[in-house]
Amino acid sequence: MEQQFDHFETNAIRNQMERSYNREHTAPIYMTSSFIFEDAEQARALFADEYPGNIYTRFSNPNNSEFIEKICQMEGAEDGFALASGMSAVFTSMAAFLKSGDHILVSRSVFGSTIQILTNIFTRWGITHTFADIDKPETWEGLIQKNTKMIMVETPSNPALDLIDLEWLGKLANKHNIILNVDNCFATPYLQQPLKWGAHIVNHSATKFIDGQGRAIGGIIVGSKELIKEVRFFSRHTGPALSPFNAWIFSKSLETLAVRMDRHCDNALKLAEYLEKHPEIETVKYPFLKSHPQYALAKKQMKAGGGIVTFVIKGGLERGREFLNSCIMATNSANLGDSRTITTHPASTTHSKLTEQDRLAVGILPGLIRVSVGLENIEDIIKDIEQALEKSKASVAVNN
């Protein structure tokens, strides 16, 4: 990597792999499955880990390395490993450290697929878990067992936008010699750096805001060299490596992460403030709304509130569906973090595999709508949401 600069945006743009003899202005794509050894001795030394170098793209690749180094710099991490998807990153960030007989303490407010790993995959391997309520931190220490090896949290959570005090949780993890693993997908490294507050490893779905345009699937895990050594060993032999092309896309996308997140956050706050005053909305949640129950905590550990707004529409499930069908500009998709505004109904899509009781426990009501606020003009976003609210109100009234 090149020179280190004083500001996030400059480093994101100016730091890339060293230029080759071709003197390229932007990093090339290394679409190769393997790399040539200069001689037999170099091959032996590389496999013996006597010095760094590329062997096989499942292990490492120049594009992956550039992406990893950028995220490490942004998160304040020593090392990292890039993976084929965000869920691969979530899974590997746990599986690389857990074995049969171990226990993991998990915030109840985590992504639906994370819960599926815990309840339907890890249980086959003898790895147990306990869910902790994010709004009852006083109960967490009592849930730690002798065999607890990790605490896993997502803050802000998907989709309820609940937060947990990372500084407090980092101290709790250190007190009990437990790895603190934080899913930082919603905040991105620009808005929040969990390692600075006491986390030990951080994972991201790069598919979301890091890419920012809905083009590529990928994930990443960063942390200390010691912990990432375990991640790298696990990944090297199980094969969830990120493709060089996607790594190149993510690395280039990081150059605009700061500017994009500034706009996402600005638009999201304005939309949340608009919805908070709307008569057809029951509740609105956004970390930087003063009405958010953890507003002070959000201001403490986040630079801004992020690009996601959730609200509960009057009329429940039927009204929620009509609202989604009535949006003209906003896309109905299960993705988020895109330049285009996306609306999602979590209860019937991303968290549909949970029981109704489990959904309600983390604030996923039948009428909850998640909005990934895009980069369009905020007046166009609000206009589309407004007409969808009015149209869905009329449609439900007619049907009833």
Disulfide bonds with the S-S distance in Angstrom:
none
